[in-house]
Amino acid sequence: MPSHSFRNVNGPKGKLVVRSSMISLAVMLGLWPLGARSVNMLRAALTPAGLHGSYSTNFPRAENPISEGGKWYNGQTNGLDWANVRTSPGFAFGTEIGGSRPEPQKYDDSTALLEGTWGPNQMVQGTVHSVNQNQDGKVWEEVELRLRSSISPHNCSGYEIMFRCSKTSQAYCNIARWEGPLGKFTYLKQMGGSKYGVKNGDVVKATMIGNVITVYINGVQMVQVTDNKFTSGNPGIGFFIDGATGVNRDFGYSSFMATDK
């Protein structure tokens, strides 16, 4: 086996070899931390940025508007032109006036968005609470999921997935893009019929991966559409009532979760 020793290296060339070896070793030792830092920087660069993680709630407290320790933005509090979301233990519901109002005032949906920085690929899911469902089609009660949404004074944008709380033939599941000002939105997909409505205990879910929005009821895919306008924003919930007043507690969510993982 070859051995390595400086003991038999003699003469000027030998000293030069020793010195060169020592210099090389010093340079290597000096550069090693820089190299390690570079590797760590590369790993960091390859890690997805802006991921928030998961958030779930069963709405344990009574709050008006919903806050849960400062984790929610609200339609009226932060957006001014929309309504807030309220909670009682185990239940989130809207505060919209309802009735029969003109446009655009009737579109001041109760809205709540999670705070923080969220990655663009999002999933939201809620368990529906719905009682005393209207059967004659004259009252519109909707539970809503929000994706890539934002809210600020007089501006609310992003994607809304709405489910009518009904199992009649007049039920629907629609996807709309909110453009910002009150009442300005664009339908991206509209699907009608009893199977597109929801009842108490149903689990509704929506994902946005890339530019594809996919909607599920009880694990069954119901609607899918693509859109490229909004590439960032936050998840959230919403509620809409039209044709009646004083029935906000008849529909809402008993649980909710969101993730960008």
MARKOL-427536 format. One record per residue (C-alpha): x, y, z. Coordinates in steps of 0.001 Angstrom, whole numbers. Each point is the difference from the previous one (the first is absolute). Example, Ala and Ser with C-alpha at 12.3 -4.5 7.8 and 13.67 -1.06 7.14 Angstrom:
2
12300	-4500	7800;
1370	3440	-660;
//
This chain:
261
0	0	0;
1489	3398	-886;
894	2180	2934;
-62	3782	133;
2634	1880	1975;
1851	3301	-254;
3053	-1421	1816;
1897	-1130	-3105;
-615	3069	-2105;
3318	1850	-338;
1394	2972	-1897;
-1613	3118	-1363;
-2499	-1932	-2115;
-986	-2060	2987;
-547	3118	2099;
-2008	1484	-2830;
-2174	-3111	-61;
-580	242	3729;
-790	3676	-160;
-2296	-487	-3002;
-1811	-2799	1776;
-454	2086	3104;
-1256	2952	-2048;
-2469	-2260	-1861;
-1252	-1409	3291;
-470	3498	1406;
-1872	1130	-3100;
-2226	-3066	160;
-752	586	3664;
-714	3654	-703;
-2312	-719	-2896;
-1890	-2852	1634;
-2436	2203	1964;
-685	2029	-3155;
-719	-3162	-1921;
-2274	-1260	2763;
-1827	3319	23;
-408	-201	-3769;
-1542	-3470	294;
-2381	1235	2683;
-923	3009	-2140;
-716	-2316	-2918;
-2196	-2193	2164;
-1868	3060	1213;
-480	1194	-3562;
-1499	-3346	-940;
-2458	63	2936;
-3442	1362	-997;
-369	3560	1267;
-3009	1536	1700;
-1639	-3216	1197;
-2328	686	2893;
-830	-3586	930;
-3375	-1242	1206;
-2707	1681	2047;
-3101	-1666	1395;
-2736	1097	2355;
-3272	-1135	1532;
-806	3602	939;
300	-539	3761;
-898	3533	1149;
-2796	2492	-479;
1496	2918	-1954;
-1421	2867	-2018;
1848	276	-2287;
1997	-3219	-161;
3603	515	1107;
1400	-3133	1717;
2930	1960	1350;
397	2371	-2941;
66	-2667	-2697;
-2849	1329	-2183;
-748	3008	-2179;
-3693	920	-251;
-2217	1461	-2691;
-1222	3094	1813;
2863	474	2433;
2682	-116	-2706;
-1899	407	-3264;
-2713	2469	1148;
-2481	-958	-2755;
-680	-3600	988;
-1365	-1694	3125;
1957	-1697	2774;
-41	-3661	1005;
-1155	-790	3536;
384	-3104	2166;
-1685	-1743	2873;
1665	-3082	1532;
197	-2611	-2759;
-1542	2147	-2719;
1016	2773	-2458;
-2724	2000	-1762;
-623	3245	-1838;
-1264	3414	1070;
-1301	1237	-3364;
-3349	1836	180;
-1684	-2049	-2712;
-3493	816	-1152;
-632	1216	-3541;
2544	2700	-706;
1168	1496	-3290;
3362	-625	-1626;
2798	470	879;
-986	317	3702;
-1443	-3523	81;
3443	-1425	-799;
1629	1052	3287;
637	-3655	903;
1229	-744	3511;
3710	-611	-554;
2935	-1150	2123;
3514	-728	-1290;
2886	-1506	1914;
2886	2353	685;
3640	-630	-858;
1942	-898	-3124;
-1301	-3054	-1823;
1459	-1983	-2865;
-1992	-17	-3250;
-988	-3684	44;
-2845	-111	2504;
-2643	-2348	1376;
-2999	1074	2068;
-2664	-2170	1600;
-3073	598	2134;
-2711	-2041	1697;
-3421	1444	-793;
-2553	926	2654;
-3428	494	-1577;
-3472	-145	1559;
-3483	1141	-1048;
878	-147	-3672;
-2372	1927	-2244;
-1916	-2196	-2431;
-1729	2508	-2271;
3164	1501	-1509;
-718	3528	1197;
2822	169	2548;
3662	-251	-946;
2322	-1235	2741;
3588	-687	-1030;
3079	-1299	1742;
3178	1067	-1749;
3658	-963	-174;
2676	2497	-1018;
3327	-591	-1775;
2828	2446	-821;
-2023	2876	1375;
878	3380	1461;
-1918	2779	1729;
679	3667	666;
-2193	3102	210;
-2542	-97	-2885;
1805	-2893	-1675;
-505	-3762	236;
1427	-2290	-2670;
696	-3678	-574;
-1979	-3169	-618;
-3319	-925	1591;
-1560	-3469	-40;
-3666	218	1011;
-2407	-2792	965;
-3724	568	396;
-1368	-1488	3201;
-2712	-1965	-1754;
-558	-3467	-1437;
-2727	1070	-2412;
370	229	-3764;
786	3692	482;
3206	-702	1896;
3378	899	-1495;
3759	84	385;
1699	2922	-1741;
3530	1356	-284;
440	3755	-289;
2961	2354	-225;
-350	3104	2140;
1512	2953	-1842;
351	2448	2912;
-2854	2535	353;
-3288	-917	1683;
-2237	-1988	-2330;
2582	-398	-2760;
589	-3685	-693;
247	-2414	-2919;
-1504	-3492	-39;
2556	-2559	-1140;
-2256	-3045	319;
-3656	-547	955;
-1437	-3438	742;
-3637	-506	1016;
-2072	-2862	1350;
-680	-1731	3301;
3345	-1818	94;
1822	3336	-21;
-1727	1284	3134;
970	-805	3588;
-1715	-1114	3181;
923	-170	3662;
3190	-2005	588;
1275	104	-3585;
3729	627	-423;
890	2451	-2733;
3521	396	-1304;
1819	2025	-2648;
3578	-20	-1228;
1984	2284	-2254;
3162	-1542	-1412;
1670	2124	-2623;
-2893	1484	-1960;
-2473	-2833	641;
-2856	298	2509;
-1651	-3285	982;
-3077	-286	2215;
-1229	-2991	2020;
-3069	-889	2050;
523	-2900	2417;
3144	-1016	-1880;
-1659	-119	-3430;
1319	2369	-2649;
-2810	2268	-1179;
1486	2930	-1905;
3328	970	-1569;
1152	3126	-1805;
3236	1796	-898;
842	3677	450;
3245	1969	-81;
-860	3393	1474;
920	-362	3668;
3254	-1760	873;
119	794	3719;
-2270	758	2924;
-1505	-1591	3077;
-2612	-2686	725;
-3196	674	1875;
-3760	-369	359;
-3147	1934	-797;
-3806	-29	174;
-2786	1538	-2085;
-3686	509	753;
-2696	1449	-2248;
-3786	-90	168;
-268	-182	3806;
1214	1691	3167;
785	-1301	3477;
1084	-3460	-1192;
3792	347	93;
277	-2656	2712;
-1744	-2554	-2237;
3127	-618	-2080;
3762	145	365;
2966	-2219	835;
623	-2172	3049;
3663	-488	-913;
2533	1300	-2482;
3552	-725	-1092;
2441	1416	-2521;
3493	-905	-1154;
2559	998	-2613;
2149	-3121	391;
//
